[in-house]
Amino acid sequence: MNKLYPIPSFSVLAFSALAIHAHGDVIYSETFDNNTAGNLGSSSIGWSAYVGAFATDISGTIPNGGDRMGVADIPGNPSSDGDSYFFASNTGNTQDISWTGIETGLSLSNVSSISWRMGNATTATTVKILVQIGGSWYASSSDFSNSSTYTGGTFSSAGAADDVLQEFTFSTDAEDWLELTLNPGVTMSLGSAPVSDLSSSTITGLGFYVDTNNTFTTARLDTLQVNSIPEASVFALYSALSVMALVFTRRRRN
């Protein structure tokens, strides 16, 4: 008769802990907090915001009208992480326009992925992840969008729906990026892919590039996180536990 030995409880607990750390640690998090009774400019959270082909600086502008970008005063996603989210809107203004919202002065190394939550008013609205590396700005070659439309209310209540959760796998491969020219007050434009891979994997600036794609829209962005590459020791422990699990679950003939 064959007998199956159960996996010891300590192994179950260890595997659970490894699963939590499989994507590494969160080394950066921005929840775009706003505890006031009104919208706030991007500078209130240490971010800069630029709009249009001339990169007009709207960092300190209260985003209550016009082609605007800033921090809303209504619940974001998840709603438990503060009563706000980052947004860009051109409702009733310039139909075809783009924005850049960025934070600089960072030093993020060993990055594995960048994730955020998003609920836009139109499915045509696209978002690119921005990184600053070696003093230059790059936009992800991939566009991110929603397959459904959202209002402020439905974005907040959507929770961790697949359409809301967005994730970009970080690499320094040239094919994953487009060069971004950002000269405040002068020009803002996307270029082609860099001629070589990015010079470093250390991110010194982070943000979003939002494109209306010729629609009137509001882009809603929240819970921006950067995850690190798991340490080699985690993989080593996982391998050791896998061997132990096989030993304890082997079938033995009586």
Order of alpha helices (4+ residues) and beta strands (2+ residues): beta-alpha-beta-beta-beta-beta-beta-beta-beta-beta-beta-beta-alpha-beta-beta-beta-beta-beta-alpha-beta
